[in-house]
Amino acid sequence: MKIQVKVKPNSKLQKIEETTYGSLVIYLKSPSVDEKANQELIQVLAQKYKVAKFKIMIKSGTTSKIKLVEIQIAG
């Protein structure tokens, strides 16, 4: 499954908002320095979709606020 994610780092609260188009807006506490926000993003998505962190890959946008994320869901 591939989803488009818009990341908002340095937020006070960690939360996920779903848009009407099926993409996600994810507020992260971590700053966008030294891959900290990307690591937190993977952790948040792993909890949401109940998969292991290694099953989540950022396919594009690792240095951008808009990312394409692939999640391997067993099925």
C-alpha positions in Angstrom: 0.0 0.0 0.0 1.3 3.4 -0.9 0.1 6.6 0.7 1.1 10.3 0.4 2.0 11.9 3.7 2.5 15.5 4.6 4.7 15.9 7.7 4.6 18.8 10.1 7.7 18.6 12.3 8.2 20.4 15.6 4.6 20.2 16.6 3.5 20.3 20.2 1.3 17.2 19.8 1.8 14.1 17.8 -1.3 13.4 15.8 -2.6 12.0 12.4 -5.2 13.7 10.3 -6.8 11.9 7.3 -7.7 14.1 4.3 -10.7 13.5 2.0 -8.3 12.4 -0.7 -6.9 9.5 1.3 -3.6 11.1 2.2 -2.4 11.8 5.7 -1.2 14.9 7.5 1.0 13.8 10.4 2.2 16.2 13.2 5.5 15.1 14.7 7.3 16.3 17.8 10.7 15.7 16.4 12.6 18.4 14.4 13.5 17.7 10.8 17.2 17.3 11.6 19.4 14.2 11.4 16.4 12.0 10.1 14.7 12.3 13.5 11.3 13.3 11.9 11.5 10.4 9.4 12.3 8.0 12.2 9.3 9.2 14.2 7.1 9.1 11.1 7.9 5.4 10.6 7.2 4.7 14.3 3.8 6.5 14.2 2.8 4.7 11.0 3.9 1.4 12.4 1.6 1.9 15.4 -1.3 3.1 13.2 -1.2 0.2 10.8 0.0 -2.4 13.4 3.0 -3.5 11.4 6.7 -3.7 12.2 8.8 -0.6 11.5 10.9 -2.5 8.9 7.8 -2.9 6.7 7.6 0.8 6.2 9.7 2.6 3.6 9.9 6.2 2.6 10.0 5.8 -1.2 10.4 9.5 -2.0 10.6 12.8 -0.3 13.0 12.0 2.5 14.1 15.6 2.8 10.7 17.1 1.9 7.6 17.6 3.9 5.5 15.7 1.4 6.5 12.0 1.2 5.4 8.9 -0.5 5.4 6.0 1.9 5.0 2.3 1.2 3.6 0.0 3.8 3.8 -3.8 3.5 0.6 -5.2 5.0 0.3 -8.9 5.3 -2.7 -10.3 3.4 
